[in-house]
């Protein structure tokens, strides 16, 4: 059980009082993440994410193709 320490204008704040506050400090319910949190996404977000993922895959494939071509050119120059 947590003891509630009242704070008012008549309270003298000394080291002992501050130590008691520190030792009794805690988190509020809103500070602790809920274990049953439900993530909500909308259809527009999902569609945009899918489009971005597809574009990223195309870009990665194009980059890999360019890397392969450049490596082939390097290999050809080494053979000459």
MDAnalysis code that builds the backbone (N, CA, C; Angstrom):
import MDAnalysis as mda
import numpy as np

u = mda.Universe.empty(240, n_residues=80, atom_resindex=np.repeat(np.arange(80), 3), trajectory=True)
u.add_TopologyAttr("name", ["N", "CA", "C"] * 80)
u.add_TopologyAttr("resid", np.arange(1, 81))
u.add_TopologyAttr("resname", ["UNK", "UNK", "UNK", "UNK", "UNK", "UNK", "UNK", "UNK", "UNK", "UNK", "UNK", "UNK", "UNK", "UNK", "UNK", "UNK", "UNK", "UNK", "UNK", "UNK", "UNK", "UNK", "UNK", "UNK", "UNK", "UNK", "UNK", "UNK", "UNK", "UNK", "UNK", "UNK", "UNK", "UNK", "UNK", "UNK", "UNK", "UNK", "UNK", "UNK", "UNK", "UNK", "UNK", "UNK", "UNK", "UNK", "UNK", "UNK", "UNK", "UNK", "UNK", "UNK", "UNK", "UNK", "UNK", "UNK", "UNK", "UNK", "UNK", "UNK", "UNK", "UNK", "UNK", "UNK", "UNK", "UNK", "UNK", "UNK", "UNK", "UNK", "UNK", "UNK", "UNK", "UNK", "UNK", "UNK", "UNK", "UNK", "UNK", "UNK"])
u.atoms.positions = np.array([
    [0.844, -1.175, 0.000],
    [0.000, 0.000, 0.000],
    [0.888, 1.236, 0.000],
    [0.538, 2.193, -0.796],
    [1.309, 3.417, -0.930],
    [0.704, 4.484, -0.037],
    [1.551, 5.102, 0.747],
    [1.103, 6.171, 1.623],
    [1.067, 7.472, 0.817],
    [-0.044, 8.165, 0.893],
    [-0.181, 9.433, 0.203],
    [0.347, 10.535, 1.107],
    [1.330, 11.255, 0.577],
    [1.932, 12.337, 1.350],
    [1.321, 13.638, 0.861],
    [0.535, 14.298, 1.683],
    [-0.102, 15.538, 1.238],
    [0.924, 16.662, 1.100],
    [0.689, 17.479, 0.104],
    [1.560, 18.629, -0.115],
    [0.697, 19.871, -0.038],
    [1.044, 20.740, 0.874],
    [0.340, 22.019, 0.962],
    [1.334, 23.096, 1.352],
    [0.881, 24.294, 1.415],
    [1.763, 25.435, 1.678],
    [2.383, 25.377, 3.066],
    [1.783, 24.642, 3.999],
    [2.288, 24.592, 5.364],
    [3.357, 23.521, 5.572],
    [3.592, 22.689, 4.566],
    [4.564, 21.601, 4.709],
    [5.967, 22.146, 4.503],
    [6.843, 21.815, 5.433],
    [8.247, 22.197, 5.310],
    [8.951, 21.100, 4.520],
    [9.564, 21.479, 3.419],
    [10.239, 20.503, 2.566],
    [11.683, 20.399, 3.022],
    [12.022, 19.226, 3.563],
    [13.400, 18.978, 3.965],
    [13.893, 17.710, 3.277],
    [15.124, 17.321, 3.576],
    [15.713, 16.150, 2.916],
    [14.929, 14.878, 3.207],
    [14.452, 14.735, 4.415],
    [13.699, 13.544, 4.784],
    [12.386, 13.467, 3.993],
    [11.735, 14.596, 3.854],
    [10.483, 14.661, 3.095],
    [10.739, 14.310, 1.627],
    [11.807, 14.878, 1.050],
    [12.127, 14.586, -0.349],
    [12.502, 13.122, -0.540],
    [13.220, 12.546, 0.418],
    [13.573, 11.135, 0.351],
    [12.313, 10.266, 0.400],
    [11.363, 10.636, 1.256],
    [10.107, 9.890, 1.341],
    [9.348, 9.977, 0.026],
    [9.327, 11.157, -0.588],
    [8.671, 11.304, -1.892],
    [9.337, 10.426, -2.939],
    [10.655, 10.428, -2.929],
    [11.405, 9.639, -3.909],
    [11.128, 8.148, -3.738],
    [11.132, 7.678, -2.496],
    [10.932, 6.256, -2.228],
    [9.508, 5.799, -2.531],
    [8.560, 6.686, -2.444],
    [7.168, 6.337, -2.672],
    [6.697, 6.660, -4.093],
    [7.596, 7.160, -4.930],
    [7.215, 7.539, -6.293],
    [6.800, 6.300, -7.082],
    [5.871, 6.478, -7.966],
    [5.405, 5.374, -8.795],
    [4.816, 5.874, -10.084],
    [4.358, 4.932, -10.886],
    [3.751, 5.268, -12.166],
    [2.236, 5.332, -12.031],
    [1.647, 6.204, -12.799],
    [0.196, 6.239, -12.877],
    [-0.268, 5.151, -13.828],
    [-1.533, 4.804, -13.764],
    [-2.063, 3.766, -14.646],
    [-1.871, 4.136, -16.118],
    [-1.969, 5.425, -16.440],
    [-1.824, 5.838, -17.841],
    [-0.369, 5.764, -18.314],
    [0.591, 5.643, -17.384],
    [1.997, 5.542, -17.749],
    [2.411, 4.123, -18.115],
    [1.626, 3.150, -17.726],
    [1.957, 1.749, -17.954],
    [1.230, 1.276, -19.208],
    [1.958, 0.673, -20.164],
    [1.293, 0.212, -21.381],
    [0.290, -0.896, -21.084],
    [-0.776, -0.865, -21.810],
    [-1.822, -1.865, -21.643],
    [-1.456, -3.119, -22.428],
    [-1.654, -4.272, -21.821],
    [-1.304, -5.521, -22.497],
    [-2.350, -5.926, -23.538],
    [-3.515, -5.344, -23.487],
    [-4.552, -5.696, -24.441],
    [-4.808, -4.561, -25.436],
    [-3.756, -3.853, -25.767],
    [-3.892, -2.749, -26.717],
    [-4.221, -3.303, -28.109],
    [-5.185, -2.690, -28.749],
    [-5.601, -3.104, -30.081],
    [-5.093, -2.068, -31.069],
    [-4.359, -2.550, -32.060],
    [-3.835, -1.652, -33.079],
    [-4.888, -1.492, -34.158],
    [-5.216, -0.254, -34.443],
    [-6.214, 0.015, -35.467],
    [-5.520, 0.595, -36.685],
    [-5.786, 0.005, -37.832],
    [-5.277, 0.554, -39.088],
    [-6.450, 0.712, -40.033],
    [-6.332, 1.676, -40.899],
    [-7.413, 1.831, -41.862],
    [-6.994, 1.223, -43.200],
    [-7.946, 1.015, -44.072],
    [-7.691, 0.359, -45.357],
    [-6.771, 1.198, -46.233],
    [-6.897, 2.507, -46.155],
    [-6.055, 3.383, -46.967],
    [-4.589, 3.216, -46.560],
    [-4.337, 3.136, -45.280],
    [-2.971, 2.943, -44.795],
    [-2.409, 1.618, -45.303],
    [-3.202, 0.564, -45.209],
    [-2.755, -0.753, -45.653],
    [-2.461, -0.755, -47.150],
    [-3.308, -0.109, -47.923],
    [-3.107, -0.050, -49.374],
    [-1.849, 0.736, -49.712],
    [-1.628, 1.840, -49.011],
    [-0.432, 2.645, -49.259],
    [0.828, 1.882, -48.877],
    [0.762, 1.139, -47.771],
    [1.915, 0.355, -47.344],
    [2.229, -0.715, -48.372],
    [1.221, -1.379, -48.888],
    [1.419, -2.403, -49.908],
    [2.068, -1.803, -51.154],
    [1.586, -0.640, -51.577],
    [2.146, 0.037, -52.751],
    [3.608, 0.418, -52.519],
    [3.918, 0.918, -51.340],
    [5.300, 1.301, -51.020],
    [6.197, 0.067, -50.996],
    [5.714, -1.020, -50.413],
    [6.502, -2.250, -50.370],
    [6.785, -2.775, -51.775],
    [5.781, -2.721, -52.642],
    [5.974, -3.178, -54.022],
    [6.981, -2.296, -54.757],
    [6.894, -0.996, -54.548],
    [7.833, -0.066, -55.179],
    [9.244, -0.324, -54.678],
    [9.388, -0.577, -53.384],
    [10.701, -0.881, -52.819],
    [11.284, -2.151, -53.411],
    [10.448, -3.150, -53.611],
    [10.913, -4.403, -54.224],
    [11.384, -4.152, -55.653],
    [10.640, -3.340, -56.414],
    [11.039, -3.021, -57.788],
    [12.358, -2.268, -57.804],
    [12.511, -1.311, -56.901],
    [13.759, -0.549, -56.832],
    [14.930, -1.444, -56.447],
    [14.718, -2.342, -55.524],
    [15.780, -3.269, -55.124],
    [16.189, -4.163, -56.287],
    [15.209, -4.638, -57.039],
    [15.511, -5.473, -58.195],
    [16.298, -4.685, -59.237],
    [15.909, -3.428, -59.473],
    [16.616, -2.594, -60.445],
    [18.051, -2.321, -59.982],
    [18.238, -2.053, -58.705],
    [19.576, -1.805, -58.162],
    [20.445, -3.048, -58.307],
    [19.884, -4.210, -58.011],
    [20.638, -5.456, -58.150],
    [21.020, -5.709, -59.603],
    [20.133, -5.401, -60.515],
    [20.421, -5.566, -61.943],
    [21.587, -4.668, -62.363],
    [21.569, -3.440, -61.909],
    [22.652, -2.500, -62.230],
    [23.965, -2.982, -61.612],
    [23.916, -3.477, -60.386],
    [25.125, -4.008, -59.745],
    [25.700, -5.155, -60.563],
    [24.828, -6.050, -61.008],
    [25.286, -7.194, -61.801],
    [25.909, -6.737, -63.119],
    [25.290, -5.785, -63.789],
    [25.844, -5.263, -65.051],
    [27.205, -4.623, -64.818],
    [27.297, -3.825, -63.781],
    [28.571, -3.172, -63.476],
    [29.649, -4.202, -63.140],
    [29.292, -5.233, -62.408],
    [30.263, -6.281, -62.076],
    [30.708, -7.008, -63.335],
    [29.787, -7.249, -64.274],
    [30.150, -7.893, -65.535],
    [31.121, -7.027, -66.329],
    [30.881, -5.715, -66.345],
    [31.784, -4.801, -67.053],
    [33.170, -4.811, -66.402],
    [33.203, -4.833, -65.070],
    [34.492, -4.884, -64.366],
    [35.217, -6.169, -64.698],
    [34.492, -7.291, -64.689],
    [35.100, -8.579, -64.997],
    [35.645, -8.603, -66.431],
    [34.909, -8.035, -67.379],
    [35.347, -7.989, -68.780],
    [36.625, -7.165, -68.907],
    [36.699, -6.052, -68.214],
    [37.897, -5.202, -68.286],
    [39.105, -5.886, -67.672],
    [38.875, -6.675, -66.640],
    [39.981, -7.411, -66.005],
    [40.518, -8.489, -66.949],
    [39.643, -9.065, -67.757],
    [40.052, -10.139, -68.686],
    [40.815, -9.574, -69.875],
    [40.628, -8.316, -70.208],
    [41.289, -7.716, -71.380],
    [42.725, -7.358, -71.133],
])
